[in-house]
Amino acid sequence: MSAEAGPVRGVRLAQKHPPHSDVVYPSAIPFVLTHLVCFAAIWTGVPVEALVVALVLYVVRMWAITAGYHRYFSHRSYKTSRFLQFVIAFLGQTSAQRGVIWWAAVHRHHHLHSDTEHDVHSPRHHGFWYSHVGWIFNPSNWKPDYGTVKDLTRYPELVWLDRNNYLPAILLGFAVWAWGGWAMLVVGFFWSTVLLFHCTFFINSLAHVSGSQRYLTGDDSRNNLWLALITLGEGWHNNHHHYQSSTRQGFRWWEIDISYYVLVVMSWFRLVWDLRAPPAAIVEGDRPVGRKVVEKVASELALAFNVEGISQSVRDAWEESHALEDLAERARRARAQVEARIAELSLPHLPTVPELREKAEEMFQESPSLDAIVNRAHELLAEMVAERVCDAALSRG
């Protein structure tokens, strides 16, 4: 969740993401040119036929990204044939959003580290615009861990597509130009491609900033109706982070999910099958969250309190009844045992469990795991205070 204020025993601290100065801006030139080409419509005109083609290409390619890149290749939430798998991957790559295997590897990494400093496109840690588009041009993100996508790299045709990641987009652009001329290329292809870029990117940026949170997921994912409409269902992002393996992301009947509706129709013809649905307990939020989420949320809750101030109060209280040198000597002899002992003490300076519970209810959604989160946050606070007290004692002892 939030950036750590200091080391916490039992909590793995994320290594800081490379700074934004690492962005290699020359690599963004083709991306910028793609946007500038759109202004060529001033000279080519904007025929209605080209607008229709732009709309069709937007919807078809958005479906290939949402139902293909995301729900199939990244999360394997349904099954299809090897042939249709290749067709969906090819369609996805006509969006010019890099290769299907690269996309899946980056996305799986995102879910593993969502809204921590390891997350390559977290608005919380890297800012809105960097999470929206800047991260793509950071060289540290160009070669993700392909060890996480071995289920995809075993298909030579997908590996070939991934290596020639812009070839499908180039072929589509050429076909559109050959069919309808320059106006069709500029409006039909480039306008829809640029719109597709940013509507897809909004899920990385805006869907972690604006909207509602129905479920406790340990990150900033949100549900947003408007994003769901323009991305064919991806805007139900908090739902998705709550249960990633579901093919359907609109959990309620009124949560429009066009990508899922298309997959359902395809399943009638056995083009796809084994579409996964969230269990009722998941939809209702009755199932306790996993240990990883408990740890992340408890850490955020603990860090919502003034750890340094509490630590200073504990040090002052210790000095009133003990020589600080005595604590330093004990710390030198057995630091781990001293920290554990301080953590076990009933310290009046620490927030009580009821106080933590009240704070948690202000910060988070109701969850059957809230008690576990509060208890873990109390432990983490005690450990953080103990560590700081021992550090101060050793520095002065």
Summary of the structure (lengths in Angstrom):
residues: 397
radius of gyration: 25.4
end to end distance: 35.1
largest distance: 86.9
contacts: 1293
relative contact order: 0.12
helix: 66%
strand: 2%
